[in-house]
């Protein structure tokens, strides 16, 4: 036997294939995990850079977007499934490995990608970003996951609804248990409603545009987008929906600032405040928490149509600059300042209409920022509570007697909505505000399921909007 024939045979080394789509998705997930970044801020520049390099076309961008957002939305479910397939606690799996596993699980259980392609592409990704040793671990785990479909896995890892309803819903619909409980309390009702809401949180939201009055029209936008791509808004007279997704930043009216990207719920809040009945003068409006500027731009345009002026105040200077950019070109008078609404520089009673869209948990926008559900903690509300009450008290001080204040949050959590308003009106934690409720429901005509009033809570599953809350108050003395 020759010397060569006695040598053990080895497979030649194969350099792992680099898949730009999955590498980009992995990079986005790492940024979300390591830097507490938000995917809606991280992903666009990554996609833009990939296009500039010539690596991506529109189909690649769509797949990368689906992989990132789908993985983040279903993270809780995938964690439970992965935990059932590894021999150690999930916290002992390195986060980059867990990201690759989650991307693979989403391809296997949440997309139509064939099983062999989902596994092989994930293993190749692991070889590129983790190395051969960890790629073997990824391969073993994903092969276990591939043995069952999503329904079968949920039967295995979710507790029965009758034994623990909240935990069942948390695993099946990928929300932390405490968020399920809080949303259920705010929504009320039985199982069907909460399941519809949680499912809506996991759906990809439409891109909604706002044609700023006096600067653009919905007809112009619909003509520009074309039939089948542009659809009228459901509720706002200024809204147009981009049915095919697409890039709003590529539209000339958006680049020119005549049109903005704004959820219809946010539009409705601004419109309701602008249309609230008012006796006497209607000359000075205030947006007391104006960043990043979407509501301020719409309010400014509505104010201009009445001959009124808008003051937009934002505490953070960099966000105030975003407000300035959003308002540039507004047809009427406006001013943007960096100011703290809890220690305002304006005199009491200076304004006729005031909006405070206060800092909050963001639980109403989980469709757009799915990672927020995993970052928030129940104790966060203790930090928001004093700020929200202080901003509302100062807003009521800033408006004249007979003027109107709109208190808004992008959250349905009762601790951030009606409880705040009632505490301020009843003097809990401070002097009682001399103000009365205005029924906000007639100011959103044609919109069903607005509740018993006088405040309004919008819902993703009922209205197709973010879960915006609005209370309207009139100062009485």
FENLINJO-V725162 format. One line per field, one symbol per residue. phi: phi as a letter, one per 20 degrees, with the letter a starting at -180 (. if undefined). psi: psi as a letter, one per 40 degrees, with the letter a starting at -180 (. if undefined). A space follows every 50 residues. Layout:
phi: ???
psi: ???
//
This chain:
phi: .ffffeffecfffdfffedfffffffffffffffdlfdgfeffgffffff fffnecdffffffffffffffffegfffgfffgfdddbfffeeggfffff ffgfffffdccefggfffffffffgfffdcoffffffgfffffffffcef gffffedefggfebfffgffffdlcggffgfffffffmnefgffffffff feefffeddcefgncbcffffffffnfnddcfffcefdeceefemndffe egfffenfccebgfffffffffffeffbenfbdcdcdecefepfffffff fffffdmedddddbfegffffffgffegngfdfbbdcebefecfeeegme ceccdcefgbfmfecffecffffeefcgfgffffgfffffffffffffef fnfcdddcbebefgfddffffffffemfnrfffebcfdfeffecfneele nemfeccecgfecmdfefdbddcdfdb
psi: hidddehihihihhhihhhdddddddddddddddefihdedddddddddd ddeediaddddddddddddddddedddddddddeeifiideehhdddddd ddddddddeeiehiddddddddddddddediddddddddddddddeeiid ddddddehiidddgddddddddefiidddddddddddaaadddddddddd deihiihhihhhhediiddddddddihddhiiiddheeihhgdebihdee hddddeediihhidddddddddddehihhaigdhihhegdieeddddddd ddddeeeiihhhhhdhddddddddddeheheihiihihiheegieiiife idhhhhgihadeeefeddgdeddediidedddddddddddddddddddii heihhhhiifhehdeebddddddddefheiihhgiiihhedeegiehife aeaeihhiidddeeiigiihhhhhhe.
//
